[in-house]
Amino acid sequence: MPELCWASKKPIAPLSAALRTEGVVYPRGRGYPTAEAVNRLILGDNLAVMSALLPEYVGRINLIYADPPFYTNRRYPARIGRGEDSRRPQEWQLAEGYPDHWPNLDAYLDMLYPRLILMHRLLAPSGSLYLHLDWHANAYARLLLDEIFGPDRLLNEIIWVYHGPSPIRSAFNRKHDTILAYTKSARYTFNADAVRQPYDASTVKAFAATPKAGFGKKPNLERGKVPEDWWYFPVVARLHRERTGYPTQKPQALLERILLASSNPGDLVADFFAGSGTLAVVAARLGRRYIASDVTPRAVQTMHARLASETDAPFKLQIGQVDGDAPRGDAPGSFADELSPALISLAVVDAHHMSVTLDASLLADLDLWEVDPAWDGGIFRSAVQVARSRRERLAAAKAVAPLLTDSAPVCIRLYFAGGEKAQVVLPKPVG
Ligand SMILES: C[S@@+](CC[C@H](N)C(=O)[O-])C[C@H]1O[C@@H](n2cnc3c(N)ncnc32)[C@H](O)[C@@H]1O
């Protein structure tokens, strides 16, 4: 079988790495503080993250969606503040998103190859990998996947088509991505009935008009058809209700079709290039367990706010690092900035609740704030989250939190659009 070779090609062995839990988020307080958080949101390079997961998860993940940088040699800025919801470019504020810059193709393949090998190891025997790329690197990736999974394991080469403005004048406009779907074995999950769609009106009409339509083979028109391997879904730029401002965010409808076809309720699914967390959000909605990781703190902050406001299941906030690496100052649990306690007031509402009110000066550019009503000084258990909604300029300044019987202090954490974060620890209110 032909193989792709380049000078620095090597199947790097898994690294010695570990995950550390720094927080648990209970969206809208559901299950706080006892529900088990089976979902994970992890900050870290996915080589370290997947290496750390291997001992527990080898052969256990049912579906992996991978949407890595495409080898475009561009930088992708994020839109922050209220800008992401605005259709007026003058309101956009830009901040660093993520880079897709490589010295050459070899360096890109050095990144991709060992990660695809780890994904293959993590997949369950009936599991599938969907690798999302475009014309820049999909041909190389196809050869890598043939080598790792075997050429017979190619399930589909899916073409996602979309439309939108383009500056290209010297070629046809490039308006499709390629999603390479591979299965770990010949016995794989594929729920055809979960993704059926209605036949075109013209097909239905043709069968109604004459019994000879379809050369006598009449499909089950009521049941609908299994979609073709080319899909049309609008890009997120056109879906104002979905937009987070994180660059190259994918539409939920695309992930929904992948999840419905290649996983079952209760399955474990993963996205190690998770960005704004589209896979995790849809997975939670469809009753799947998820692992989402990204190396960029802005991605993790975006997912944190999105999962807290759009999903119900608790999730752990973790950091994944190579053993011996210095602790990261931007880890989910690292808060160097302590706010003045005077900026936040707590008051007893009744025997079981307290109110938490932020000073108005804190609200500018505040994306998310959350409350741990019984801070143990180690793992932040978020019982209340207040995220700035896409339609509002400012987040709400007031929330009600549980008032617990123990004497532990209350910790409030704030996350700003520019990526800054701060916390304050206050004594439990009495009254
Ligand atoms: C194309 S975006 C993913 C977008 C995502 N599918 C969504 O819907 O928002 C690629 C992501 O991969 C992340 N990334 C790049 N290299 C990584 C690495 N080595 N480990 C973890 N994440 C990485 C980037 O930070 C970026 O967020």
PDBQT file of the ligand as one rigid body, heavy atoms in Angstrom, charges set to zero:
ROOT
HETATM    1  C1  LIG A 501     -11.016  24.819  13.541  1.00  0.00    +0.000 C 
HETATM    2  S1  LIG A 501     -10.960  25.229  15.241  1.00  0.00    +0.000 S 
HETATM    3  C2  LIG A 501     -12.230  24.234  15.922  1.00  0.00    +0.000 C 
HETATM    4  C3  LIG A 501     -13.587  24.858  15.806  1.00  0.00    +0.000 C 
HETATM    5  C4  LIG A 501     -14.701  24.045  16.456  1.00  0.00    +0.000 C 
HETATM    6  N1  LIG A 501     -15.016  22.851  15.712  1.00  0.00    +0.000 N 
HETATM    7  C5  LIG A 501     -15.971  24.861  16.647  1.00  0.00    +0.000 C 
HETATM    8  O1  LIG A 501     -17.062  24.493  16.184  1.00  0.00    +0.000 OA
HETATM    9  O2  LIG A 501     -15.862  25.936  17.269  1.00  0.00    +0.000 OA
HETATM   10  C6  LIG A 501      -9.458  24.432  15.699  1.00  0.00    +0.000 C 
HETATM   11  C7  LIG A 501      -9.126  24.506  17.174  1.00  0.00    +0.000 C 
HETATM   12  O3  LIG A 501      -8.008  23.639  17.429  1.00  0.00    +0.000 OA
HETATM   13  C8  LIG A 501      -7.293  24.196  18.506  1.00  0.00    +0.000 C 
HETATM   14  N2  LIG A 501      -5.957  23.557  18.522  1.00  0.00    +0.000 N 
HETATM   15  C9  LIG A 501      -4.950  23.715  17.627  1.00  0.00    +0.000 A 
HETATM   16  N3  LIG A 501      -3.883  22.954  17.976  1.00  0.00    +0.000 NA
HETATM   17  C10 LIG A 501      -4.230  22.278  19.100  1.00  0.00    +0.000 A 
HETATM   18  C11 LIG A 501      -3.581  21.345  19.936  1.00  0.00    +0.000 A 
HETATM   19  N4  LIG A 501      -2.336  20.924  19.669  1.00  0.00    +0.000 N 
HETATM   20  N5  LIG A 501      -4.236  20.872  21.027  1.00  0.00    +0.000 NA
HETATM   21  C12 LIG A 501      -5.510  21.294  21.301  1.00  0.00    +0.000 A 
HETATM   22  N6  LIG A 501      -6.185  22.181  20.536  1.00  0.00    +0.000 NA
HETATM   23  C13 LIG A 501      -5.553  22.674  19.447  1.00  0.00    +0.000 A 
HETATM   24  C14 LIG A 501      -7.297  25.678  18.240  1.00  0.00    +0.000 C 
HETATM   25  O4  LIG A 501      -7.043  26.430  19.423  1.00  0.00    +0.000 OA
HETATM   26  C15 LIG A 501      -8.705  25.874  17.693  1.00  0.00    +0.000 C 
HETATM   27  O5  LIG A 501      -9.586  26.271  18.729  1.00  0.00    +0.000 OA
ENDROOT
TORSDOF 0
